[in-house]
């Protein structure tokens, strides 16, 4: 049982180290490059924005409220045409 715990700890520690290195890499890269990524799953109302600006980066999660009031979208969701 101790071997399993040790192996699990090593795997989680390795993943944490990789995440840390990736974050530092993106942070340093952001001083020279601006990156933006937009993710929207088909049929979903949620949007994800991944943005890096000089010396900073952030993730923004958005919700498409306009779909709630769009008659075509409402009709499709209710099984209509």
C-alpha positions as CSV (number, residue, x, y, z in Angstrom):
1,X,0.0,0.0,0.0
2,X,2.9,2.4,0.8
3,X,4.3,1.8,-2.7
4,X,1.0,2.8,-4.3
5,X,0.8,6.0,-2.3
6,X,4.4,6.8,-3.1
7,X,3.8,6.2,-6.8
8,X,0.6,8.3,-6.8
9,X,2.4,11.1,-5.0
10,X,5.3,11.0,-7.5
11,X,2.8,11.2,-10.4
12,X,0.9,14.1,-8.9
13,X,4.2,15.9,-8.1
14,X,5.4,15.4,-11.6
15,X,2.2,16.8,-13.1
16,X,2.4,19.8,-10.7
17,X,6.0,20.4,-11.8
18,X,4.9,20.3,-15.5
19,X,2.1,22.7,-14.9
20,X,4.4,25.1,-13.1
21,X,7.0,25.0,-15.9
22,X,4.2,25.5,-18.5
23,X,2.8,28.5,-16.6
24,X,6.2,30.2,-16.2
25,X,6.9,29.5,-19.9
26,X,3.7,31.2,-20.9
27,X,4.2,34.1,-18.5
28,X,7.7,34.8,-19.9
29,X,6.5,34.4,-23.5
30,X,3.8,36.9,-22.9
31,X,6.4,39.7,-22.6
32,X,7.1,39.4,-26.4
33,X,3.9,37.9,-27.8
34,X,0.2,38.4,-27.4
35,X,-1.8,35.2,-27.7
36,X,-5.6,34.9,-27.7
37,X,-7.7,31.8,-28.1
38,X,-11.5,31.5,-28.2
39,X,-13.3,28.2,-27.6
40,X,-17.0,27.7,-28.2
41,X,-18.5,24.2,-28.2
42,X,-21.2,23.6,-30.7
43,X,-24.6,23.7,-29.1
44,X,-23.2,25.3,-25.9
45,X,-23.9,28.8,-24.6
46,X,-20.5,29.0,-22.8
47,X,-17.5,30.6,-24.3
48,X,-13.9,30.4,-23.1
49,X,-11.3,33.1,-23.8
50,X,-7.6,32.4,-23.1
51,X,-5.6,35.6,-23.4
52,X,-2.0,36.6,-22.7
53,X,-0.8,40.2,-22.7
54,X,2.6,41.6,-21.8
55,X,3.4,40.1,-18.4
56,X,0.0,38.7,-17.7
57,X,-2.5,36.1,-18.8
58,X,-6.1,35.2,-17.9
59,X,-9.0,33.0,-18.6
60,X,-12.4,34.5,-19.1
61,X,-15.6,32.4,-19.2
62,X,-18.6,33.9,-20.9
63,X,-22.3,33.0,-21.3
64,X,-24.2,33.8,-24.5
65,X,-27.3,35.5,-23.2
66,X,-28.5,36.6,-26.6
67,X,-29.4,32.9,-27.5
68,X,-32.1,33.0,-24.8
69,X,-33.9,35.7,-26.7
70,X,-33.3,34.5,-30.2
71,X,-36.6,33.1,-31.6
72,X,-34.8,30.7,-33.9
73,X,-32.7,29.3,-31.2
74,X,-35.6,28.9,-28.8
75,X,-37.6,27.1,-31.5
76,X,-34.7,24.7,-32.2
77,X,-34.3,23.9,-28.5
78,X,-38.0,23.3,-28.0
79,X,-38.0,20.8,-30.9
80,X,-39.5,23.2,-33.4
81,X,-38.2,24.2,-36.8
